[in-house]
Amino acid sequence: YLRLGQRMSQAALLFGQGIARAALPAWARIAQNGDWRHLRRSFCQVSGAAGGAVLIVWCALLTTLPWLLNVLVPAEYVAPVRATATALSPGIIALGIAAPSEAFHVVTRTLGPAIRIVTAGALLIVPCMVWASHLGQEGVAWGLSGALTCSLAHPLYGLVWLRRKLLHEPPVEATRAVPEPDEITNDQVGDEPEPTDDGRA
């Protein structure tokens, strides 16, 4: 039952991952320019769009799940698989929101913290599933869902990282180079008039 629910979740997560990968080139350009305010706004928008897309697809799958299962598997699978898929819902939606964080870590060169967050999440999955296995048939699914919800640590880290950038670095407009007086060309100040035959300008 859990395996079938996980296969469903992969279909829903494809939409969030597609949105995240589409934002990667734009984020790379923004990060190269050092426009952290723009990156923060775009990061919030893309994360919300990815989470919303996964939520819509997941709700559609849950709605059509009984019909799909009646076609593909025996009838006694319908109720357990639907209960397991429902238990996975919080974790799947959290993964959708966190899907753009992979691209964020790449463009901001914060792969080290990302690896530490993933390691901590992996260590958390086992005790959560062991504890939740005592809750009934869907207990393991609830434990896995709770562990997957920890993936929200990635977008939270991204927001904190961007906030620190904005606090410690001047805006992009303030960092633009101002030409020195001796670098000003004749086009900027106007050509000097040439003297006439009588010596007057």
N, C-alpha and C positions, 0 to 999 in steps of 0.2 A: 504493500500500500504506500509506504513512504517513497519507494523508488518511482512509482507512478506519479506521485505528487511532485517529486523533484524534476521529472521530465516535463511536466506542465510548467514549472517555474522557469526552466530554461527557455521555453518558447516565449514567455512574457518578458524575460530579461533581455532578449535579443533587441527589443525596441529601445530600451534604455541605453544599451551599449552602442547601438547605432547612432543615437543622438549625441552621445559623448564623443565618439570618434569623429563625427562631423565637426565638432567644436575644436578639435585639436589644432588644426592649422591656424585658425584665428587666435587661439590662446597663445600659441608659440610666437606669433607676431606681436601681440600685446605685451607679453612678458619680455620680449627682446627690447621693446621701447620703454620698458619700466613703468608703464601706466597701470599701477596696481589698483587704482580706484576703478578703472574700466574693467580690469580683470575680476575684481570682486563682484561687480554688478553682473557681469556675464556668467560668472561661476554660479551665482545664486539662481539666475534665470535658467541656465542649462540643467542644473541639479533639479530644480522644480519641474522642468519640462520632462526630464527623464523619469522622475518619480511619478508624475501624472500619467505618462504613457504606459508605464508598467502597471499602475493601478487600474487604468481603463481596460487594458488587455487581460489582466488577471481577473477582474470582475466579469468580463465577458466569458472567460474560460470557466469560471465557477458556475455561471448561469447555464452554460450549455454542457456542463460536465455530465449530468445524468444521461443526456441523449448520446454523447460521445461514448461513454462507458457501455451503454446498452448495445452499441454497435460493435465495440472492440473487445469487450471482456464479458465474462458471465455476469448475470444480474446481481449475484451476491457481493460483487466487488464495489457496487455503486456507493452504498452508504459508507463503508470504511474509507474508501479513497476520497470521497467528498469531505469527510470529517478530517482526514489527514491534510488535505489541501487547504481547508479552512484554517487549521492550526498553523500552517506555514505562512499564512498571509502577512502577518506583521514583518517577518524576516524578509520576505520577498519584496515588499514595498520599500523596506529600508535599503535593500541591495540596489533597487532601482534609483533611489535618491543618491546613493553613494557611487553609482556607476561612473559619473564624470570625474570622480576623484583620481582615477588612474591617470587620465590625461593631465590633470592638474599637477600631480606629483612629477610627471615627466617634464613639463614645461618650466616648472619652478625648481627643478633639481632637488626635490625633497624625497628621494627614493629611500634614504636611510630611515627616516621616521615612518614611512609607509611600511617598510619591512617589519619594523618593531610593532606597529599596530596590528599587522597581519599575524605575527607570531603570538602576540597576546591573545588575539581572537581565537587562534587555533588551540591554544592551551585552555581556553575557556569552554570550547565546544564539548570536550569529553566529560568534565564534571557536570555540565548542564544536562547532557543527554542521560548520564547515569542517574542523576537526581530525578529527572522528569520521567524516566522509565517506570517509576512506581506510581505514576498518575493514571495509568490505564492504557488502553490500546493506542491512543493518540499521544501518549506522554512523550515519546521520543521526538515526535514531530514538534511538539510545543518546546521541548528543550533545544532542538535545532533552530527553531524560529527565534528563540531568545538569544541564542549565540549569534545568529545572523544579524540581529538587530544591532549588535555591537559595531557593525560596519559603518554606522553613522558617525563613529569616531573619526573617519577620514574626512568628511565634509566639515565637521567641527574643527578639526585641526587646520584645514585649509582656511577657514574663516579667521581663526586666531592668528595664523601665519600672515595673512593679508592685513589684518588689523595692526600687527606689529610693524609691517612694512610701511603702512601709511603713517604711523606715529613717529617713526624714526627717519623717514626720508622725506625730503621736500616734494611738493607737487611737480609734475612733469613740466609745467609752464615756467616754474621758478628755476629749473635746471638748464634751460636753454642758454647757450652761450651768447653773450653780448659782445659785439665787436669792440675792440679797443679803438681809441681815437685815431691812432696811426694806421689802423686797418680800414678806415672809412675811405671809400673810393670816390672818384670825381662824380660818378653817377649818383651818389647819395647826397653830396653837398652842392652839386652843380659845377660845371666847368668854369675855371677862372677866365675872365675876358682877356683876350689878347690885346697888347698895347697897339695903338695906332701909330702913324708916321710921326705925329707931333708929340709922342710920348704919353698921351693921355690914354687911360684904359677905355 
